[in-house]
Amino acid sequence: MGLNYLDMAPSYNQGQCEEAYGKLLAGSSAKREKVFLNQQNGFNLAYLRAAMLKDYRHKVEGSGHCRKFITESLEASLKRVGTDYFDIVMCPHGANSPEDLECPEIIETFQQLKKQGKARFLGVTSHNDPAGVLRAATAAGYYDVAMFAYNVII
C-alpha cells in the first residue's frame, strides 16, 4: 500500500505496536527490505537520568546499567518485530535536556549494536528543549538523525 517507514517504541502500547509491525512483515524478507524501521529506544532512560542526574549520575553512568537497558530493549524489540536489524535506533528517545546525550554508554552500545548488524543509524528524539538537545546532538558528532516534537503554539 506504499507504506515504507515504520516508527515504533517498546513503550507504544506495551510492545503491541512492534508486534503488529511484526505481523505486517511476517513471512517475507522481501517485505522487510522495502521498509525503513525506526526503533525509539530508552524512553525510560531519559526520565530516569533526569530524576537521578544530580545526585546519582556517577552511579548510573559507567555502571553498565545503561548499556544493558539499551541492548535488552533493542533485542526484545527485534524479537517482537521479527527482524534482525533496525534502520534507525533513536537513543535516547525523549531526551529532556542536552545532558541526556552525555551518557557515554549510548554511543558505545550503539557502536557495538552496529558492529553486530542490529542497527544502521543512531538518532535522538526530544519533546523538551529541542534547540538545546539538537545543539548537543550536533556537537556530539555521532548522531545521524534527530526527530523533535515541534508545536508552533508554544
C-alpha positions, 0 to 999 in steps of 0.5 A, spaced: 500 500 500 506 504 499 507 504 506 515 504 507 517 507 514 515 504 520 516 508 527 515 504 533 517 504 541 517 498 546 513 503 550 507 504 544 502 500 547 506 495 551 510 492 545 503 491 541 505 496 536 512 492 534 508 486 534 503 488 529 509 491 525 511 484 526 505 481 523 505 486 517 512 483 515 511 476 517 513 471 512 517 475 507 524 478 507 522 481 501 517 485 505 522 487 510 527 490 505 522 495 502 521 498 509 525 503 513 524 501 521 525 506 526 526 503 533 525 509 539 529 506 544 530 508 552 524 512 553 525 510 560 532 512 560 531 519 559 526 520 565 530 516 569 537 520 568 533 526 569 530 524 576 537 521 578 542 526 574 544 530 580 545 526 585 546 519 582 549 520 575 556 517 577 552 511 579 548 510 573 553 512 568 559 507 567 555 502 571 553 498 565 546 499 567 545 503 561 548 499 556 544 493 558 537 497 558 539 499 551 541 492 548 535 488 552 530 493 549 533 493 542 533 485 542 526 484 545 524 489 540 527 485 534 524 479 537 517 482 537 518 485 530 521 479 527 527 482 524 534 482 525 536 489 524 533 496 525 534 502 520 534 507 525 535 506 533 533 513 536 537 513 543 535 516 547 528 517 545 525 523 549 531 526 551 529 532 556 535 536 556 542 536 552 545 532 558 541 526 556 546 525 550 552 525 555 551 518 557 557 515 554 554 508 554 549 510 548 554 511 543 558 505 545 552 500 545 550 503 539 557 502 536 557 495 538 549 494 536 552 496 529 558 492 529 553 486 530 548 488 524 542 490 529 542 497 527 544 502 521 543 509 524 543 512 531 538 518 532 535 522 538 528 524 539 526 530 544 519 533 546 523 538 551 528 543 549 529 541 542 534 547 540 538 545 546 538 537 545 539 538 537 545 543 539 548 537 543 546 532 538 550 536 533 556 537 537 556 530 539 558 528 532 555 521 532 548 522 531 545 521 524 538 523 525 534 527 530 526 527 530 523 533 535 516 534 537 515 541 534 508 545 536 508 552 533 503 554 539 508 554 544 
